[in-house]
């Protein structure tokens, strides 16, 4: 999260200043840039895509269709 903030704002404020303000090491920031997305982020992206596909297949309806009072 902190590294993402540094990445988004590095051009405006510079990496050294941001790392110091957020109390993270510059080497940690640069190492994080080399890593790929985390397993959690990959699962989240996959799940979001599946939810969007299902939502579109249901003609973008929300909730249970045809549900009676016993739902």
C-alpha positions as a printed Julia matrix, in Angstrom:
71×3 Matrix{Float64}:
   0.0     0.0     0.0
   2.74    2.46    0.92
   4.81    1.39   -2.07
   1.82    1.97   -4.36
   1.51    5.49   -2.98
   5.19    6.11   -3.65
   4.78    4.8    -7.21
   1.79    7.05   -7.88
   3.46   10.2    -6.54
   7.16    9.68   -7.25
   7.32   12.16  -10.13
   5.8    14.97   -8.1
   7.69   14.5    -4.81
  10.58   12.13   -5.54
  11.2     8.65   -4.21
  13.61    9.61   -1.39
  11.22   12.17    0.13
   8.22    9.86   -0.09
  10.08    6.9     1.38
  11.3     9.04    4.26
   7.82   10.46    4.92
   6.25    6.98    4.86
   9.14    5.45    6.82
   9.92    2.77    4.25
  13.28    1.95    2.75
  14.1     2.93   -0.8
  15.53   -0.53   -1.39
  12.21   -2.05   -0.29
  10.34    0.21   -2.69
  12.59   -0.72   -5.62
  12.36   -4.43   -4.73
   8.56   -4.18   -4.67
   8.59   -2.67   -8.15
  10.38   -5.77   -9.47
   7.9    -8.21   -7.91
   4.78   -9.21   -9.73
   1.31   -8.86   -8.29
   0.69  -10.77   -5.07
  -1.35  -13.98   -5.03
  -4.08  -12.12   -3.15
  -4.28   -9.41   -5.79
  -4.38  -12.02   -8.57
  -7.26  -13.83   -6.82
  -9.1   -10.54   -6.36
  -8.72   -9.64  -10.06
  -9.91  -13.12  -11.11
 -12.91  -13.0    -8.76
 -13.9    -9.53   -9.97
 -13.79  -10.73  -13.58
 -15.96  -13.76  -12.72
 -18.48  -11.56  -10.89
 -18.7    -9.18  -13.84
 -19.22  -12.08  -16.26
 -22.0   -13.56  -14.13
 -23.61  -10.15  -13.67
 -23.62   -9.53  -17.43
 -24.98  -13.03  -18.11
 -27.89  -12.29  -15.74
 -28.7    -9.2   -17.81
 -27.18   -7.08  -15.05
 -29.81   -8.01  -12.51
 -29.12   -7.8    -8.82
 -30.29  -10.21   -6.16
 -32.32  -13.37   -6.48
 -34.71  -13.66   -9.41
 -37.93  -15.55   -8.88
 -37.39  -15.72   -5.15
 -40.43  -16.47   -3.05
 -40.93  -15.6     0.59
 -39.1   -18.81    1.56
 -35.77  -17.44    0.29
